[in-house]
Amino acid sequence: MTDRELLEWAAKAAGIELAQPVVYSDADGVYKARHGWWHPLEDDAHALQLAVAVKLQIHIDNGYGTAARRPDQMWQACEAHKYGGIEAATRRAIVRAAAAIGQQEGE
């Protein structure tokens, strides 16, 4: 799944309305219908807000990676060395877990 797709599905899970048509930038993320850009893959605050909105559990394995999930779902893991460190891996795990929720809700 591309970063754009991850962000679109994660936004759906969190109830975030995106501008239509969807506007995406690698640097800025996706544009919300209100209040500007949203990029939880790069922005710590956006990632934390997303995790809270979809009620995720987060497990951080110090130095190795991060996994996130809802209690009734599979873990979505990200290895730190592949994503630029533990912080980036944590943000990506949050977005991946939220995107999985968004996809399930879209079915």
GINORSUL-V190972 format. One record per backbone hydrogen bond with DSSP energy under -0.5 kcal/mol. NH is the residue of the N-H (numbers start at 1). CO is the residue of the C=O. If there is no record, write none. Layout:
nh-><NH | NH>
co-><CO | CO>
//
This chain:
nh-><6 | 7 | 8 | 9 | 10 | 11 | 12 | 13 | 14 | 15 | 15 | 16 | 17 | 19 | 24 | 25 | 29 | 30 | 31 | 32 | 32 | 33 | 38 | 42 | 43 | 44 | 47 | 48 | 49 | 50 | 51 | 52 | 53 | 54 | 55 | 56 | 57 | 59 | 61 | 61 | 62 | 64 | 65 | 66 | 67 | 68 | 69 | 73 | 76 | 77 | 78 | 80 | 81 | 82 | 83 | 83 | 85 | 89 | 90 | 91 | 92 | 93 | 94 | 95 | 96 | 97 | 98 | 99 | 100 | 101 | 102 | 103 | 104 | 105 | 106 | 107 | 107>
co-><2 | 3 | 4 | 5 | 6 | 7 | 8 | 9 | 10 | 11 | 12 | 11 | 15 | 31 | 22 | 29 | 25 | 38 | 23 | 30 | 36 | 17 | 30 | 39 | 39 | 42 | 43 | 44 | 45 | 46 | 47 | 48 | 49 | 50 | 52 | 51 | 69 | 67 | 59 | 65 | 60 | 61 | 61 | 78 | 59 | 76 | 57 | 70 | 68 | 75 | 66 | 64 | 64 | 79 | 79 | 80 | 80 | 85 | 86 | 87 | 88 | 89 | 90 | 91 | 92 | 93 | 94 | 95 | 96 | 97 | 98 | 99 | 100 | 101 | 102 | 103 | 104>
//
